[in-house]
Amino acid sequence: MIKAIKALQEACEDCNDGILCLIEDIDKFIEDAVSADSRGTFLSPCDSNEIEININDLTFYAYRLN
């Protein structure tokens, strides 16, 4: 799979559809990625720290931008 992803990346910058077809369960993939690194990792200018705020039984997540 790593060889396939590298080939897609070298072939073109916009290879999202090709990589997406390699993922069997996108929801599980996203859940695993977030649990490994937190949501903040996927926000480019974020410092990766996540603050959970609960207000009136709703959960909000806050991030500091660099």
PDB file of N, CA, C, O and CB in Angstrom:
ATOM      1  N   MET A   1       0.833  -1.191   0.000  1.00  0.00           N
ATOM      2  CA  MET A   1       0.000   0.000   0.000  1.00  0.00           C
ATOM      3  C   MET A   1       0.879   1.257   0.000  1.00  0.00           C
ATOM      4  O   MET A   1       0.547   2.245  -0.655  1.00  0.00           O
ATOM      5  CB  MET A   1      -0.949  -0.003   1.220  1.00  0.00           C
ATOM      6  N   ILE A   2       1.980   1.222   0.719  1.00  0.00           N
ATOM      7  CA  ILE A   2       2.865   2.388   0.774  1.00  0.00           C
ATOM      8  C   ILE A   2       3.408   2.707  -0.605  1.00  0.00           C
ATOM      9  O   ILE A   2       3.493   3.876  -0.979  1.00  0.00           O
ATOM     10  CB  ILE A   2       4.021   2.149   1.757  1.00  0.00           C
ATOM     11  N   LYS A   3       3.781   1.681  -1.374  1.00  0.00           N
ATOM     12  CA  LYS A   3       4.274   1.899  -2.739  1.00  0.00           C
ATOM     13  C   LYS A   3       3.182   2.530  -3.602  1.00  0.00           C
ATOM     14  O   LYS A   3       3.467   3.408  -4.417  1.00  0.00           O
ATOM     15  CB  LYS A   3       4.753   0.565  -3.367  1.00  0.00           C
ATOM     16  N   ALA A   4       1.950   2.095  -3.432  1.00  0.00           N
ATOM     17  CA  ALA A   4       0.838   2.643  -4.220  1.00  0.00           C
ATOM     18  C   ALA A   4       0.616   4.117  -3.890  1.00  0.00           C
ATOM     19  O   ALA A   4       0.392   4.926  -4.791  1.00  0.00           O
ATOM     20  CB  ALA A   4      -0.455   1.841  -3.963  1.00  0.00           C
ATOM     21  N   ILE A   5       0.674   4.466  -2.625  1.00  0.00           N
ATOM     22  CA  ILE A   5       0.471   5.871  -2.218  1.00  0.00           C
ATOM     23  C   ILE A   5       1.609   6.737  -2.740  1.00  0.00           C
ATOM     24  O   ILE A   5       1.368   7.833  -3.245  1.00  0.00           O
ATOM     25  CB  ILE A   5       0.374   5.991  -0.670  1.00  0.00           C
ATOM     26  N   LYS A   6       2.851   6.258  -2.624  1.00  0.00           N
ATOM     27  CA  LYS A   6       3.982   7.029  -3.138  1.00  0.00           C
ATOM     28  C   LYS A   6       3.862   7.243  -4.647  1.00  0.00           C
ATOM     29  O   LYS A   6       4.154   8.330  -5.147  1.00  0.00           O
ATOM     30  CB  LYS A   6       5.302   6.322  -2.809  1.00  0.00           C
ATOM     31  N   ALA A   7       3.436   6.212  -5.369  1.00  0.00           N
ATOM     32  CA  ALA A   7       3.271   6.337  -6.820  1.00  0.00           C
ATOM     33  C   ALA A   7       2.187   7.362  -7.150  1.00  0.00           C
ATOM     34  O   ALA A   7       2.347   8.153  -8.079  1.00  0.00           O
ATOM     35  CB  ALA A   7       2.921   4.969  -7.448  1.00  0.00           C
ATOM     36  N   LEU A   8       1.096   7.355  -6.403  1.00  0.00           N
ATOM     37  CA  LEU A   8       0.028   8.333  -6.630  1.00  0.00           C
ATOM     38  C   LEU A   8       0.512   9.752  -6.349  1.00  0.00           C
ATOM     39  O   LEU A   8       0.198  10.678  -7.097  1.00  0.00           O
ATOM     40  CB  LEU A   8      -1.189   8.011  -5.751  1.00  0.00           C
ATOM     41  N   GLN A   9       1.272   9.921  -5.276  1.00  0.00           N
ATOM     42  CA  GLN A   9       1.779  11.245  -4.919  1.00  0.00           C
ATOM     43  C   GLN A   9       2.758  11.764  -5.964  1.00  0.00           C
ATOM     44  O   GLN A   9       2.776  12.959  -6.258  1.00  0.00           O
ATOM     45  CB  GLN A   9       2.452  11.205  -3.549  1.00  0.00           C
ATOM     46  N   GLU A  10       3.566  10.882  -6.521  1.00  0.00           N
ATOM     47  CA  GLU A  10       4.525  11.295  -7.542  1.00  0.00           C
ATOM     48  C   GLU A  10       3.838  11.584  -8.869  1.00  0.00           C
ATOM     49  O   GLU A  10       4.295  12.432  -9.636  1.00  0.00           O
ATOM     50  CB  GLU A  10       5.590  10.224  -7.731  1.00  0.00           C
ATOM     51  N   ALA A  11       2.749  10.887  -9.140  1.00  0.00           N
ATOM     52  CA  ALA A  11       2.047  11.056 -10.412  1.00  0.00           C
ATOM     53  C   ALA A  11       1.338  12.404 -10.494  1.00  0.00           C
ATOM     54  O   ALA A  11       1.308  13.028 -11.555  1.00  0.00           O
ATOM     55  CB  ALA A  11       1.040   9.931 -10.608  1.00  0.00           C
ATOM     56  N   CYS A  12       0.777  12.848  -9.391  1.00  0.00           N
ATOM     57  CA  CYS A  12       0.064  14.122  -9.406  1.00  0.00           C
ATOM     58  C   CYS A  12      -0.142  14.613  -7.980  1.00  0.00           C
ATOM     59  O   CYS A  12      -0.138  13.836  -7.025  1.00  0.00           O
ATOM     60  CB  CYS A  12      -1.292  13.988 -10.135  1.00  0.00           C
ATOM     61  N   GLU A  13      -0.322  15.914  -7.866  1.00  0.00           N
ATOM     62  CA  GLU A  13      -0.565  16.494  -6.545  1.00  0.00           C
ATOM     63  C   GLU A  13      -1.978  16.197  -6.060  1.00  0.00           C
ATOM     64  O   GLU A  13      -2.206  16.051  -4.859  1.00  0.00           O
ATOM     65  CB  GLU A  13      -0.332  18.003  -6.577  1.00  0.00           C
ATOM     66  N   ASP A  14      -2.919  16.108  -6.979  1.00  0.00           N
ATOM     67  CA  ASP A  14      -4.314  15.905  -6.604  1.00  0.00           C
ATOM     68  C   ASP A  14      -4.676  14.426  -6.740  1.00  0.00           C
ATOM     69  O   ASP A  14      -5.396  14.038  -7.660  1.00  0.00           O
ATOM     70  CB  ASP A  14      -5.250  16.778  -7.477  1.00  0.00           C
ATOM     71  N   CYS A  15      -4.177  13.616  -5.828  1.00  0.00           N
ATOM     72  CA  CYS A  15      -4.426  12.177  -5.882  1.00  0.00           C
ATOM     73  C   CYS A  15      -5.396  11.729  -4.794  1.00  0.00           C
ATOM     74  O   CYS A  15      -5.425  10.553  -4.431  1.00  0.00           O
ATOM     75  CB  CYS A  15      -3.115  11.413  -5.751  1.00  0.00           C
ATOM     76  N   ASN A  16      -6.190  12.660  -4.272  1.00  0.00           N
ATOM     77  CA  ASN A  16      -7.101  12.334  -3.166  1.00  0.00           C
ATOM     78  C   ASN A  16      -8.057  11.195  -3.502  1.00  0.00           C
ATOM     79  O   ASN A  16      -8.263  10.300  -2.683  1.00  0.00           O
ATOM     80  CB  ASN A  16      -7.900  13.561  -2.778  1.00  0.00           C
ATOM     81  N   ASP A  17      -8.640  11.217  -4.692  1.00  0.00           N
ATOM     82  CA  ASP A  17      -9.589  10.160  -5.058  1.00  0.00           C
ATOM     83  C   ASP A  17      -8.912   8.797  -5.111  1.00  0.00           C
ATOM     84  O   ASP A  17      -9.491   7.793  -4.698  1.00  0.00           O
ATOM     85  CB  ASP A  17     -10.237  10.469  -6.408  1.00  0.00           C
ATOM     86  N   GLY A  18      -7.682   8.767  -5.623  1.00  0.00           N
ATOM     87  CA  GLY A  18      -6.946   7.510  -5.690  1.00  0.00           C
ATOM     88  C   GLY A  18      -6.626   6.962  -4.311  1.00  0.00           C
ATOM     89  O   GLY A  18      -6.730   5.758  -4.076  1.00  0.00           O
ATOM     90  N   ILE A  19      -6.241   7.832  -3.411  1.00  0.00           N
ATOM     91  CA  ILE A  19      -5.942   7.394  -2.044  1.00  0.00           C
ATOM     92  C   ILE A  19      -7.225   7.018  -1.310  1.00  0.00           C
ATOM     93  O   ILE A  19      -7.248   6.046  -0.555  1.00  0.00           O
ATOM     94  CB  ILE A  19      -5.190   8.499  -1.271  1.00  0.00           C
ATOM     95  N   LEU A  20      -8.280   7.775  -1.525  1.00  0.00           N
ATOM     96  CA  LEU A  20      -9.555   7.483  -0.868  1.00  0.00           C
ATOM     97  C   LEU A  20     -10.072   6.093  -1.229  1.00  0.00           C
ATOM     98  O   LEU A  20     -10.667   5.419  -0.388  1.00  0.00           O
ATOM     99  CB  LEU A  20     -10.594   8.535  -1.243  1.00  0.00           C
ATOM    100  N   CYS A  21      -9.856   5.658  -2.462  1.00  0.00           N
ATOM    101  CA  CYS A  21     -10.339   4.324  -2.857  1.00  0.00           C
ATOM    102  C   CYS A  21      -9.562   3.211  -2.156  1.00  0.00           C
ATOM    103  O   CYS A  21     -10.018   2.068  -2.137  1.00  0.00           O
ATOM    104  CB  CYS A  21     -10.231   4.148  -4.378  1.00  0.00           C
ATOM    105  N   LEU A  22      -8.403   3.519  -1.580  1.00  0.00           N
ATOM    106  CA  LEU A  22      -7.629   2.517  -0.842  1.00  0.00           C
ATOM    107  C   LEU A  22      -8.141   2.322   0.586  1.00  0.00           C
ATOM    108  O   LEU A  22      -7.776   1.353   1.251  1.00  0.00           O
ATOM    109  CB  LEU A  22      -6.164   2.918  -0.808  1.00  0.00           C
ATOM    110  N   ILE A  23      -8.980   3.237   1.051  1.00  0.00           N
ATOM    111  CA  ILE A  23      -9.490   3.181   2.425  1.00  0.00           C
ATOM    112  C   ILE A  23     -10.860   2.505   2.410  1.00  0.00           C
ATOM    113  O   ILE A  23     -11.793   2.984   1.766  1.00  0.00           O
ATOM    114  CB  ILE A  23      -9.581   4.615   3.057  1.00  0.00           C
ATOM    115  N   GLU A  24     -10.965   1.397   3.121  1.00  0.00           N
ATOM    116  CA  GLU A  24     -12.205   0.625   3.114  1.00  0.00           C
ATOM    117  C   GLU A  24     -13.318   1.289   3.915  1.00  0.00           C
ATOM    118  O   GLU A  24     -14.459   1.336   3.453  1.00  0.00           O
ATOM    119  CB  GLU A  24     -11.949  -0.755   3.659  1.00  0.00           C
ATOM    120  N   ASP A  25     -13.013   1.802   5.099  1.00  0.00           N
ATOM    121  CA  ASP A  25     -14.018   2.408   5.974  1.00  0.00           C
ATOM    122  C   ASP A  25     -13.515   3.789   6.400  1.00  0.00           C
ATOM    123  O   ASP A  25     -12.744   3.908   7.353  1.00  0.00           O
ATOM    124  CB  ASP A  25     -14.307   1.500   7.228  1.00  0.00           C
ATOM    125  N   ILE A  26     -13.953   4.827   5.692  1.00  0.00           N
ATOM    126  CA  ILE A  26     -13.451   6.178   5.920  1.00  0.00           C
ATOM    127  C   ILE A  26     -13.751   6.672   7.332  1.00  0.00           C
ATOM    128  O   ILE A  26     -12.919   7.356   7.928  1.00  0.00           O
ATOM    129  CB  ILE A  26     -14.048   7.131   4.906  1.00  0.00           C
ATOM    130  N   ASP A  27     -14.913   6.345   7.876  1.00  0.00           N
ATOM    131  CA  ASP A  27     -15.253   6.782   9.228  1.00  0.00           C
ATOM    132  C   ASP A  27     -14.303   6.173  10.263  1.00  0.00           C
ATOM    133  O   ASP A  27     -13.857   6.866  11.177  1.00  0.00           O
ATOM    134  CB  ASP A  27     -16.704   6.407   9.559  1.00  0.00           C
ATOM    135  N   LYS A  28     -13.998   4.903  10.125  1.00  0.00           N
ATOM    136  CA  LYS A  28     -13.060   4.239  11.038  1.00  0.00           C
ATOM    137  C   LYS A  28     -11.652   4.813  10.856  1.00  0.00           C
ATOM    138  O   LYS A  28     -10.924   5.000  11.831  1.00  0.00           O
ATOM    139  CB  LYS A  28     -13.053   2.704  10.796  1.00  0.00           C
ATOM    140  N   PHE A  29     -11.276   5.088   9.618  1.00  0.00           N
ATOM    141  CA  PHE A  29      -9.966   5.675   9.325  1.00  0.00           C
ATOM    142  C   PHE A  29      -9.823   7.031  10.021  1.00  0.00           C
ATOM    143  O   PHE A  29      -8.800   7.307  10.648  1.00  0.00           O
ATOM    144  CB  PHE A  29      -9.769   5.830   7.796  1.00  0.00           C
ATOM    145  N   ILE A  30     -10.844   7.869   9.907  1.00  0.00           N
ATOM    146  CA  ILE A  30     -10.829   9.194  10.535  1.00  0.00           C
ATOM    147  C   ILE A  30     -10.799   9.065  12.049  1.00  0.00           C
ATOM    148  O   ILE A  30     -10.035   9.761  12.717  1.00  0.00           O
ATOM    149  CB  ILE A  30     -12.054  10.019  10.097  1.00  0.00           C
ATOM    150  N   GLU A  31     -11.622   8.182  12.592  1.00  0.00           N
ATOM    151  CA  GLU A  31     -11.652   7.970  14.043  1.00  0.00           C
ATOM    152  C   GLU A  31     -10.288   7.528  14.559  1.00  0.00           C
ATOM    153  O   GLU A  31      -9.831   8.018  15.591  1.00  0.00           O
ATOM    154  CB  GLU A  31     -12.716   6.926  14.411  1.00  0.00           C
ATOM    155  N   ASP A  32      -9.634   6.610  13.856  1.00  0.00           N
ATOM    156  CA  ASP A  32      -8.305   6.141  14.264  1.00  0.00           C
ATOM    157  C   ASP A  32      -7.273   7.264  14.196  1.00  0.00           C
ATOM    158  O   ASP A  32      -6.436   7.397  15.089  1.00  0.00           O
ATOM    159  CB  ASP A  32      -7.860   4.970  13.382  1.00  0.00           C
ATOM    160  N   ALA A  33      -7.335   8.070  13.136  1.00  0.00           N
ATOM    161  CA  ALA A  33      -6.374   9.170  12.982  1.00  0.00           C
ATOM    162  C   ALA A  33      -6.547  10.208  14.087  1.00  0.00           C
ATOM    163  O   ALA A  33      -5.562  10.686  14.651  1.00  0.00           O
ATOM    164  CB  ALA A  33      -6.537   9.836  11.605  1.00  0.00           C
ATOM    165  N   VAL A  34      -7.786  10.556  14.396  1.00  0.00           N
ATOM    166  CA  VAL A  34      -8.052  11.555  15.438  1.00  0.00           C
ATOM    167  C   VAL A  34      -7.655  11.014  16.809  1.00  0.00           C
ATOM    168  O   VAL A  34      -7.084  11.745  17.618  1.00  0.00           O
ATOM    169  CB  VAL A  34      -9.544  11.963  15.436  1.00  0.00           C
ATOM    170  N   SER A  35      -7.948   9.754  17.077  1.00  0.00           N
ATOM    171  CA  SER A  35      -7.604   9.198  18.389  1.00  0.00           C
ATOM    172  C   SER A  35      -6.085   9.080  18.560  1.00  0.00           C
ATOM    173  O   SER A  35      -5.588   9.105  19.686  1.00  0.00           O
ATOM    174  CB  SER A  35      -8.265   7.819  18.574  1.00  0.00           C
ATOM    175  N   ALA A  36      -5.356   8.953  17.469  1.00  0.00           N
ATOM    176  CA  ALA A  36      -3.901   8.846  17.556  1.00  0.00           C
ATOM    177  C   ALA A  36      -3.241  10.202  17.795  1.00  0.00           C
ATOM    178  O   ALA A  36      -2.241  10.284  18.509  1.00  0.00           O
ATOM    179  CB  ALA A  36      -3.348   8.221  16.285  1.00  0.00           C
ATOM    180  N   ASP A  37      -3.796  11.278  17.198  1.00  0.00           N
ATOM    181  CA  ASP A  37      -3.105  12.571  17.234  1.00  0.00           C
ATOM    182  C   ASP A  37      -3.958  13.752  17.674  1.00  0.00           C
ATOM    183  O   ASP A  37      -3.407  14.841  17.834  1.00  0.00           O
ATOM    184  CB  ASP A  37      -2.559  12.862  15.898  1.00  0.00           C
ATOM    185  N   SER A  38      -5.212  13.617  17.873  1.00  0.00           N
ATOM    186  CA  SER A  38      -6.185  14.665  18.197  1.00  0.00           C
ATOM    187  C   SER A  38      -6.598  15.437  16.947  1.00  0.00           C
ATOM    188  O   SER A  38      -5.904  15.407  15.930  1.00  0.00           O
ATOM    189  CB  SER A  38      -5.606  15.629  19.244  1.00  0.00           C
ATOM    190  N   ARG A  39      -7.702  16.109  17.030  1.00  0.00           N
ATOM    191  CA  ARG A  39      -8.217  16.870  15.893  1.00  0.00           C
ATOM    192  C   ARG A  39      -7.282  18.000  15.495  1.00  0.00           C
ATOM    193  O   ARG A  39      -7.181  18.341  14.316  1.00  0.00           O
ATOM    194  CB  ARG A  39      -9.588  17.430  16.217  1.00  0.00           C
ATOM    195  N   GLY A  40      -6.601  18.578  16.469  1.00  0.00           N
ATOM    196  CA  GLY A  40      -5.733  19.723  16.222  1.00  0.00           C
ATOM    197  C   GLY A  40      -4.621  19.451  15.226  1.00  0.00           C
ATOM    198  O   GLY A  40      -4.168  20.366  14.538  1.00  0.00           O
ATOM    199  N   THR A  41      -4.177  18.210  15.141  1.00  0.00           N
ATOM    200  CA  THR A  41      -3.112  17.851  14.213  1.00  0.00           C
ATOM    201  C   THR A  41      -3.509  18.125  12.770  1.00  0.00           C
ATOM    202  O   THR A  41      -2.656  18.404  11.926  1.00  0.00           O
ATOM    203  CB  THR A  41      -2.745  16.388  14.380  1.00  0.00           C
ATOM    204  N   PHE A  42      -4.784  18.047  12.493  1.00  0.00           N
ATOM    205  CA  PHE A  42      -5.268  18.196  11.119  1.00  0.00           C
ATOM    206  C   PHE A  42      -5.590  19.644  10.764  1.00  0.00           C
ATOM    207  O   PHE A  42      -6.026  19.928   9.648  1.00  0.00           O
ATOM    208  CB  PHE A  42      -6.497  17.340  10.909  1.00  0.00           C
ATOM    209  N   LEU A  43      -5.381  20.552  11.700  1.00  0.00           N
ATOM    210  CA  LEU A  43      -5.553  21.982  11.445  1.00  0.00           C
ATOM    211  C   LEU A  43      -4.171  22.574  11.240  1.00  0.00           C
ATOM    212  O   LEU A  43      -3.389  22.648  12.188  1.00  0.00           O
ATOM    213  CB  LEU A  43      -6.315  22.699  12.623  1.00  0.00           C
ATOM    214  N   SER A  44      -3.861  22.986  10.055  1.00  0.00           N
ATOM    215  CA  SER A  44      -2.510  23.382   9.670  1.00  0.00           C
ATOM    216  C   SER A  44      -1.814  24.341  10.640  1.00  0.00           C
ATOM    217  O   SER A  44      -0.723  24.018  11.110  1.00  0.00           O
ATOM    218  CB  SER A  44      -2.558  24.008   8.334  1.00  0.00           C
ATOM    219  N   PRO A  45      -2.387  25.497  10.959  1.00  0.00           N
ATOM    220  CA  PRO A  45      -1.660  26.416  11.832  1.00  0.00           C
ATOM    221  C   PRO A  45      -1.864  26.151  13.329  1.00  0.00           C
ATOM    222  O   PRO A  45      -1.504  26.989  14.155  1.00  0.00           O
ATOM    223  CB  PRO A  45      -2.074  27.820  11.522  1.00  0.00           C
ATOM    224  N   CYS A  46      -2.425  25.022  13.679  1.00  0.00           N
ATOM    225  CA  CYS A  46      -2.729  24.723  15.078  1.00  0.00           C
ATOM    226  C   CYS A  46      -1.510  24.152  15.790  1.00  0.00           C
ATOM    227  O   CYS A  46      -0.667  23.506  15.168  1.00  0.00           O
ATOM    228  CB  CYS A  46      -3.902  23.742  15.174  1.00  0.00           C
ATOM    229  N   ASP A  47      -1.420  24.391  17.090  1.00  0.00           N
ATOM    230  CA  ASP A  47      -0.301  23.867  17.878  1.00  0.00           C
ATOM    231  C   ASP A  47      -0.554  22.438  18.375  1.00  0.00           C
ATOM    232  O   ASP A  47       0.232  21.918  19.167  1.00  0.00           O
ATOM    233  CB  ASP A  47      -0.035  24.782  19.066  1.00  0.00           C
ATOM    234  N   SER A  48      -1.631  21.801  17.922  1.00  0.00           N
ATOM    235  CA  SER A  48      -2.001  20.403  18.223  1.00  0.00           C
ATOM    236  C   SER A  48      -2.577  20.193  19.617  1.00  0.00           C
ATOM    237  O   SER A  48      -2.907  19.062  19.972  1.00  0.00           O
ATOM    238  CB  SER A  48      -0.802  19.524  18.064  1.00  0.00           C
ATOM    239  N   ASN A  49      -2.706  21.235  20.406  1.00  0.00           N
ATOM    240  CA  ASN A  49      -3.353  21.095  21.708  1.00  0.00           C
ATOM    241  C   ASN A  49      -4.856  21.277  21.545  1.00  0.00           C
ATOM    242  O   ASN A  49      -5.322  22.189  20.862  1.00  0.00           O
ATOM    243  CB  ASN A  49      -2.783  22.120  22.726  1.00  0.00           C
ATOM    244  N   GLU A  50      -5.599  20.387  22.188  1.00  0.00           N
ATOM    245  CA  GLU A  50      -7.052  20.426  22.088  1.00  0.00           C
ATOM    246  C   GLU A  50      -7.636  20.700  23.469  1.00  0.00           C
ATOM    247  O   GLU A  50      -7.263  20.051  24.446  1.00  0.00           O
ATOM    248  CB  GLU A  50      -7.608  19.098  21.504  1.00  0.00           C
ATOM    249  N   ILE A  51      -8.547  21.656  23.546  1.00  0.00           N
ATOM    250  CA  ILE A  51      -9.223  21.977  24.797  1.00  0.00           C
ATOM    251  C   ILE A  51     -10.693  21.631  24.631  1.00  0.00           C
ATOM    252  O   ILE A  51     -11.358  22.129  23.722  1.00  0.00           O
ATOM    253  CB  ILE A  51      -9.033  23.484  25.187  1.00  0.00           C
ATOM    254  N   GLU A  52     -11.196  20.780  25.508  1.00  0.00           N
ATOM    255  CA  GLU A  52     -12.599  20.372  25.457  1.00  0.00           C
ATOM    256  C   GLU A  52     -13.403  21.248  26.404  1.00  0.00           C
ATOM    257  O   GLU A  52     -13.070  21.376  27.582  1.00  0.00           O
ATOM    258  CB  GLU A  52     -12.761  18.869  25.823  1.00  0.00           C
ATOM    259  N   ILE A  53     -14.465  21.849  25.880  1.00  0.00           N
ATOM    260  CA  ILE A  53     -15.309  22.751  26.664  1.00  0.00           C
ATOM    261  C   ILE A  53     -16.740  22.231  26.618  1.00  0.00           C
ATOM    262  O   ILE A  53     -17.289  22.010  25.539  1.00  0.00           O
ATOM    263  CB  ILE A  53     -15.229  24.222  26.126  1.00  0.00           C
ATOM    264  N   ASN A  54     -17.340  22.037  27.782  1.00  0.00           N
ATOM    265  CA  ASN A  54     -18.726  21.576  27.857  1.00  0.00           C
ATOM    266  C   ASN A  54     -19.620  22.714  28.329  1.00  0.00           C
ATOM    267  O   ASN A  54     -19.408  23.273  29.405  1.00  0.00           O
ATOM    268  CB  ASN A  54     -18.853  20.356  28.804  1.00  0.00           C
ATOM    269  N   ILE A  55     -20.623  23.055  27.520  1.00  0.00           N
ATOM    270  CA  ILE A  55     -21.577  24.110  27.849  1.00  0.00           C
ATOM    271  C   ILE A  55     -22.974  23.587  27.558  1.00  0.00           C
ATOM    272  O   ILE A  55     -23.275  23.203  26.427  1.00  0.00           O
ATOM    273  CB  ILE A  55     -21.286  25.422  27.043  1.00  0.00           C
ATOM    274  N   ASN A  56     -23.831  23.570  28.581  1.00  0.00           N
ATOM    275  CA  ASN A  56     -25.222  23.129  28.417  1.00  0.00           C
ATOM    276  C   ASN A  56     -25.323  21.780  27.707  1.00  0.00           C
ATOM    277  O   ASN A  56     -26.083  21.631  26.751  1.00  0.00           O
ATOM    278  CB  ASN A  56     -26.012  24.174  27.639  1.00  0.00           C
ATOM    279  N   ASP A  57     -24.565  20.815  28.174  1.00  0.00           N
ATOM    280  CA  ASP A  57     -24.558  19.454  27.618  1.00  0.00           C
ATOM    281  C   ASP A  57     -24.080  19.370  26.176  1.00  0.00           C
ATOM    282  O   ASP A  57     -24.311  18.356  25.517  1.00  0.00           O
ATOM    283  CB  ASP A  57     -25.928  18.876  27.704  1.00  0.00           C
ATOM    284  N   LEU A  58     -23.424  20.404  25.669  1.00  0.00           N
ATOM    285  CA  LEU A  58     -22.807  20.374  24.346  1.00  0.00           C
ATOM    286  C   LEU A  58     -21.291  20.429  24.525  1.00  0.00           C
ATOM    287  O   LEU A  58     -20.785  21.141  25.392  1.00  0.00           O
ATOM    288  CB  LEU A  58     -23.315  21.561  23.451  1.00  0.00           C
ATOM    289  N   THR A  59     -20.586  19.682  23.709  1.00  0.00           N
ATOM    290  CA  THR A  59     -19.132  19.666  23.795  1.00  0.00           C
ATOM    291  C   THR A  59     -18.554  20.456  22.628  1.00  0.00           C
ATOM    292  O   THR A  59     -18.909  20.235  21.470  1.00  0.00           O
ATOM    293  CB  THR A  59     -18.591  18.214  23.800  1.00  0.00           C
ATOM    294  N   PHE A  60     -17.662  21.373  22.956  1.00  0.00           N
ATOM    295  CA  PHE A  60     -16.959  22.191  21.967  1.00  0.00           C
ATOM    296  C   PHE A  60     -15.474  21.913  22.108  1.00  0.00           C
ATOM    297  O   PHE A  60     -14.994  21.588  23.194  1.00  0.00           O
ATOM    298  CB  PHE A  60     -17.269  23.720  22.151  1.00  0.00           C
ATOM    299  N   TYR A  61     -14.752  22.040  21.008  1.00  0.00           N
ATOM    300  CA  TYR A  61     -13.316  21.848  21.024  1.00  0.00           C
ATOM    301  C   TYR A  61     -12.647  23.133  20.582  1.00  0.00           C
ATOM    302  O   TYR A  61     -13.037  23.725  19.576  1.00  0.00           O
ATOM    303  CB  TYR A  61     -12.898  20.668  20.122  1.00  0.00           C
ATOM    304  N   ALA A  62     -11.647  23.567  21.324  1.00  0.00           N
ATOM    305  CA  ALA A  62     -10.947  24.816  21.023  1.00  0.00           C
ATOM    306  C   ALA A  62      -9.489  24.521  20.720  1.00  0.00           C
ATOM    307  O   ALA A  62      -8.888  23.617  21.300  1.00  0.00           O
ATOM    308  CB  ALA A  62     -11.066  25.817  22.198  1.00  0.00           C
ATOM    309  N   TYR A  63      -8.927  25.305  19.796  1.00  0.00           N
ATOM    310  CA  TYR A  63      -7.541  25.128  19.372  1.00  0.00           C
ATOM    311  C   TYR A  63      -6.878  26.478  19.286  1.00  0.00           C
ATOM    312  O   TYR A  63      -7.518  27.462  18.916  1.00  0.00           O
ATOM    313  CB  TYR A  63      -7.454  24.392  18.020  1.00  0.00           C
ATOM    314  N   ARG A  64      -5.618  26.539  19.618  1.00  0.00           N
ATOM    315  CA  ARG A  64      -4.860  27.768  19.491  1.00  0.00           C
ATOM    316  C   ARG A  64      -4.112  27.731  18.170  1.00  0.00           C
ATOM    317  O   ARG A  64      -3.435  26.753  17.852  1.00  0.00           O
ATOM    318  CB  ARG A  64      -3.885  27.959  20.685  1.00  0.00           C
ATOM    319  N   LEU A  65      -4.242  28.797  17.413  1.00  0.00           N
ATOM    320  CA  LEU A  65      -3.545  28.894  16.138  1.00  0.00           C
ATOM    321  C   LEU A  65      -2.209  29.565  16.348  1.00  0.00           C
ATOM    322  O   LEU A  65      -2.095  30.503  17.136  1.00  0.00           O
ATOM    323  CB  LEU A  65      -4.383  29.664  15.103  1.00  0.00           C
ATOM    324  N   ASN A  66      -1.209  29.093  15.655  1.00  0.00           N
ATOM    325  CA  ASN A  66       0.139  29.669  15.764  1.00  0.00           C
ATOM    326  C   ASN A  66       0.241  30.921  14.937  1.00  0.00           C
ATOM    327  O   ASN A  66       1.298  31.551  14.899  1.00  0.00           O
ATOM    328  CB  ASN A  66       1.207  28.663  15.325  1.00  0.00           C
TER     329      ASN A  66
END
